[in-house]
Amino acid sequence: MSDILVHAEAGVMTITFNRVDKKNSITSAMYAELAGAIARAEGDAAVRCVLIQGDATIFSAGNDIGDFLNAPPGGAGQDSPVFRFLRGIAAFPKPIVASVCGPAVGIGTTMLFHCDLVYAGDNAAFSMPFVNLGLCPEAASSLLVPQMLGYHRAAEALLLGEPFMAEAALEMGLVNRVVPPTEANGIAQAQARKLAAKPLSALVETKRLLKKAQLPAVLERMDEEGASFGRMLREPAAREAFSAFMEKRKPDFSKC
C-alpha cells in the first residue's frame, strides 16, 4: 500500500500520510506524490477542497532522515519534489483543510501555515527544530510564523525548536479547534465537505483576495530559505547534527 493515500469524494480530495510505522516521516518519493496530488486537485474542477491528514497518533515526524541524507533537496532553483509540494500548497487556489494529531515536526508544522483551516487533536505537538539540525526554516516559515505568532513567540519556536502543544497552537491562531484525536479527521472531513458544497468561484476569489498581499512574498521567501537550506546542509553544523542523530548521541556544536 502506498505511503500517501489519495481519495476524492463529494468534492474533497483527501490526502493521507500512511507510513505510521515510520511515524509518517516523508521521503522524496512521498513529496513527489504529494506534489502530484496537489497539481491534480488544482486542475480538476470536481475537486473543490483538499484535506491533508495523518493518523490519530501521528501527523508527521518530518523528513525521513535516511532518505533525506541520501537525496537532499536541491537549492531554491531546482525542481525537487519537496519544493514542488511547498510551492504547490502555497499557491493552491482552492481551500486546504488539515487534521493534525500527535507530533507534527518540521515540515509537519510548517505546511500548516499554508492551510486555510486546521483542526488538531488534543495530543498534537508542533515543533520546528531546524536550528537543532544546523539548518534554517523552510516553507516560508521565517516569514509566516512571525506574522501569525508575533516576533517573540516565533523566535522562541524557531530558535529553540521546542514543541508546543495543541492548546498553545489554538491560542496562537495556528489551529481553529482542538478536539479528541479520534474525532479530528472526521471533523476536518465534515468541514471540508461544507466548503466543497459552496460556490467554487466564490471560494477561489475569496482565498485569492485573502492571500493577494502575502503570496508574492511567501514564494520569494521560500526561494531564499531554500538557497540557505541547501547551503547549510553541506556545512559542519548540519553534518554533526545528522551524524549524531544516526549514531544516537548528543550533538557537539562547540566547533560549529
C-alpha positions as CSV (number, residue, x, y, z in Angstrom):
1,M,0.0,0.0,0.0
2,S,1.2,3.5,-0.8
3,D,2.7,5.7,1.8
4,I,0.4,8.5,0.5
5,L,-3.3,7.7,0.1
6,V,-5.3,9.9,-2.2
7,H,-9.1,9.7,-2.3
8,A,-11.6,12.0,-3.9
9,E,-15.3,12.1,-2.9
10,A,-18.0,14.7,-2.6
11,G,-15.7,17.4,-3.9
12,V,-13.0,16.7,-1.4
13,M,-9.6,15.3,-2.2
14,T,-8.3,13.6,1.0
15,I,-4.5,13.1,1.2
16,T,-3.5,10.8,4.0
17,F,0.0,10.1,5.3
18,N,0.1,6.3,5.5
19,R,3.5,5.4,6.9
20,V,2.6,5.2,10.6
21,D,5.3,2.5,11.3
22,K,7.9,5.2,10.3
23,K,6.0,8.0,12.1
24,N,4.8,9.3,8.8
25,S,8.2,10.6,8.0
26,I,8.3,11.9,4.5
27,T,10.6,10.6,1.7
28,S,11.4,12.2,-1.6
29,A,9.0,9.8,-3.3
30,M,6.3,10.8,-0.9
31,Y,6.9,14.5,-1.7
32,A,6.6,13.7,-5.4
33,E,3.2,12.0,-4.7
34,L,2.1,15.0,-2.6
35,A,3.1,17.5,-5.3
36,G,1.3,15.4,-8.0
37,A,-1.9,15.2,-5.9
38,I,-1.9,18.9,-5.3
39,A,-1.4,19.6,-9.0
40,R,-4.2,17.2,-10.0
41,A,-6.5,18.8,-7.4
42,E,-5.8,22.2,-8.8
43,G,-6.7,21.1,-12.4
44,D,-9.7,19.0,-11.5
45,A,-12.9,21.0,-11.5
46,A,-14.6,18.2,-9.5
47,V,-12.2,18.8,-6.6
48,R,-13.3,21.9,-4.6
49,C,-11.3,21.4,-1.4
50,V,-8.2,19.4,-0.2
51,L,-7.9,17.7,3.2
52,I,-4.5,16.7,4.5
53,Q,-4.5,14.3,7.4
54,G,-2.4,11.7,9.3
55,D,-3.2,9.1,11.9
56,A,-4.8,9.7,15.3
57,T,-1.4,9.1,16.9
58,I,1.0,10.9,14.5
59,F,0.7,13.6,11.8
60,S,4.3,13.6,10.6
61,A,7.8,13.3,12.1
62,G,9.0,15.5,9.2
63,N,11.6,14.4,6.7
64,D,12.8,10.8,6.7
65,I,16.4,11.3,7.8
66,G,17.9,8.4,6.0
67,D,16.2,9.3,2.7
68,F,17.0,13.0,3.3
69,L,20.7,12.3,3.6
70,N,20.7,10.1,0.5
71,A,18.7,12.5,-1.6
72,P,18.9,16.0,0.0
73,P,16.8,18.7,-1.5
74,G,18.5,21.0,-4.0
75,G,18.8,24.7,-3.9
76,A,15.8,27.0,-4.5
77,G,16.2,27.0,-8.3
78,Q,15.9,23.2,-8.5
79,D,12.7,21.4,-9.2
80,S,13.0,18.9,-6.3
81,P,9.8,17.2,-5.1
82,V,9.8,19.0,-1.7
83,F,9.9,22.4,-3.3
84,R,7.2,21.5,-5.9
85,F,5.0,20.4,-3.0
86,L,5.6,23.5,-0.9
87,R,5.1,25.9,-3.9
88,G,2.0,23.9,-4.8
89,I,0.3,24.3,-1.4
90,A,1.4,27.9,-1.1
91,A,-0.2,28.9,-4.4
92,F,-3.1,26.4,-4.3
93,P,-6.2,28.4,-5.2
94,K,-8.9,26.3,-3.5
95,P,-9.3,25.7,0.2
96,I,-6.9,23.4,2.1
97,V,-8.0,21.8,5.4
98,A,-5.7,19.9,7.7
99,S,-6.3,17.5,10.5
100,V,-3.3,17.1,12.9
101,C,-2.9,14.6,15.8
102,G,0.2,13.7,17.6
103,P,3.7,15.0,16.7
104,A,3.9,17.4,13.7
105,V,7.7,18.0,13.3
106,G,9.5,20.4,10.9
107,I,7.6,20.5,7.7
108,G,4.8,18.7,9.5
109,T,4.2,22.0,11.2
110,T,5.3,24.5,8.5
111,M,3.0,23.1,5.9
112,L,0.1,24.1,8.1
113,F,0.8,27.8,7.7
114,H,-0.3,27.3,4.1
115,C,-3.6,25.6,5.0
116,D,-6.8,27.6,5.4
117,L,-8.4,25.6,8.3
118,V,-6.5,23.4,10.8
119,Y,-8.1,21.0,13.3
120,A,-6.0,19.5,16.0
121,G,-6.3,16.5,18.3
122,D,-5.6,17.4,21.9
123,N,-2.5,15.2,21.6
124,A,-1.0,17.4,18.9
125,A,2.6,18.6,19.4
126,F,4.1,21.1,17.0
127,S,7.8,21.7,16.6
128,M,10.2,23.4,14.1
129,P,13.6,22.1,15.2
130,F,15.6,23.4,12.2
131,V,18.3,25.2,14.3
132,N,18.9,22.0,16.2
133,L,19.8,20.3,12.9
134,G,22.1,23.1,11.9
135,L,19.6,24.4,9.4
136,C,17.3,27.3,8.8
137,P,13.5,27.4,8.5
138,E,11.7,26.4,5.3
139,A,8.3,26.7,3.7
140,A,8.5,30.5,4.2
141,S,8.1,29.9,7.9
142,S,10.6,32.6,8.7
143,L,8.0,35.0,7.2
144,L,4.7,33.3,8.2
145,V,5.5,32.3,11.8
146,P,6.3,35.9,13.0
147,Q,3.2,37.1,11.1
148,M,0.9,34.7,12.9
149,L,2.6,34.2,16.3
150,G,4.3,37.6,16.8
151,Y,8.1,38.0,16.8
152,H,9.0,36.8,20.3
153,R,6.8,33.7,20.1
154,A,8.2,33.0,16.6
155,A,11.8,33.4,17.9
156,E,11.1,31.0,20.7
157,A,9.6,28.4,18.4
158,L,12.3,28.8,15.7
159,L,15.4,29.5,17.7
160,L,14.8,26.9,20.5
161,G,12.9,24.5,18.3
162,E,11.0,23.2,21.3
163,P,7.5,21.6,20.9
164,F,4.3,23.5,21.8
165,M,1.0,21.7,22.3
166,A,-2.4,21.9,20.8
167,E,-3.9,24.4,23.3
168,A,-1.0,26.8,22.8
169,A,-1.4,26.4,19.0
170,L,-5.1,27.3,19.4
171,E,-4.3,30.4,21.4
172,M,-1.7,31.5,18.9
173,G,-4.1,31.1,16.0
174,L,-2.4,28.2,14.2
175,V,-5.4,25.9,14.7
176,N,-9.1,26.5,14.5
177,R,-10.3,24.0,17.0
178,V,-8.9,21.3,19.4
179,V,-10.8,18.0,19.6
180,P,-10.3,14.4,20.8
181,P,-7.8,12.7,18.5
182,T,-10.3,10.0,17.4
183,E,-12.6,12.8,16.2
184,A,-10.2,15.1,14.4
185,N,-10.2,13.5,10.9
186,G,-14.0,13.2,10.9
187,I,-14.5,16.9,12.0
188,A,-12.0,18.1,9.4
189,Q,-13.7,16.0,6.7
190,A,-17.1,17.4,7.7
191,Q,-15.7,21.0,7.4
192,A,-14.0,20.2,4.1
193,R,-17.4,19.0,2.7
194,K,-19.1,22.1,3.9
195,L,-16.5,24.1,1.9
196,A,-17.0,21.8,-1.1
197,A,-20.7,22.5,-1.1
198,K,-20.2,26.2,-1.6
199,P,-19.7,28.0,-4.9
200,L,-16.2,27.3,-6.1
201,S,-15.8,30.7,-7.8
202,A,-16.6,32.4,-4.5
203,L,-14.2,30.2,-2.6
204,V,-11.4,30.8,-5.0
205,E,-11.9,34.6,-5.3
206,T,-12.2,35.0,-1.5
207,K,-9.0,33.0,-1.0
208,R,-7.2,35.0,-3.7
209,L,-8.1,38.2,-2.0
210,L,-7.1,36.9,1.4
211,K,-3.6,35.8,0.1
212,K,-3.1,38.5,-2.5
213,A,-0.7,40.7,-0.5
214,Q,1.1,37.8,1.0
215,L,1.7,35.3,-1.8
216,P,4.5,37.0,-3.7
217,A,6.5,37.5,-0.5
218,V,5.8,33.9,0.5
219,L,7.2,32.5,-2.8
220,E,10.2,34.8,-2.7
221,R,11.0,33.8,0.9
222,M,10.6,30.1,0.0
223,D,13.3,30.6,-2.6
224,E,15.6,32.5,-0.2
225,E,15.2,29.9,2.5
226,G,15.7,27.1,0.0
227,A,19.0,28.5,-1.1
228,S,20.2,28.9,2.5
229,F,18.9,25.5,3.5
230,G,20.8,23.8,0.6
231,R,24.0,25.6,1.6
232,M,23.7,24.9,5.3
233,L,23.1,21.1,4.6
234,R,26.8,21.0,3.5
235,E,28.2,22.8,6.5
236,P,29.7,21.4,9.6
237,A,26.8,22.0,12.0
238,A,24.3,20.0,9.8
239,R,26.8,17.2,9.3
240,E,27.4,17.0,13.0
241,A,23.6,17.1,13.8
242,F,22.8,14.3,11.3
243,S,25.8,12.2,12.3
244,A,24.7,12.4,16.0
245,F,21.1,11.5,15.0
246,M,22.2,8.4,13.1
247,E,24.7,7.4,15.9
248,K,22.1,8.1,18.6
249,R,24.2,10.5,20.6
250,K,24.0,14.2,21.6
251,P,25.5,16.5,19.0
252,D,28.5,18.6,19.8
253,F,28.2,22.1,18.2
254,S,31.1,23.6,20.1
255,K,33.2,23.9,16.9
256,C,30.3,24.8,14.6
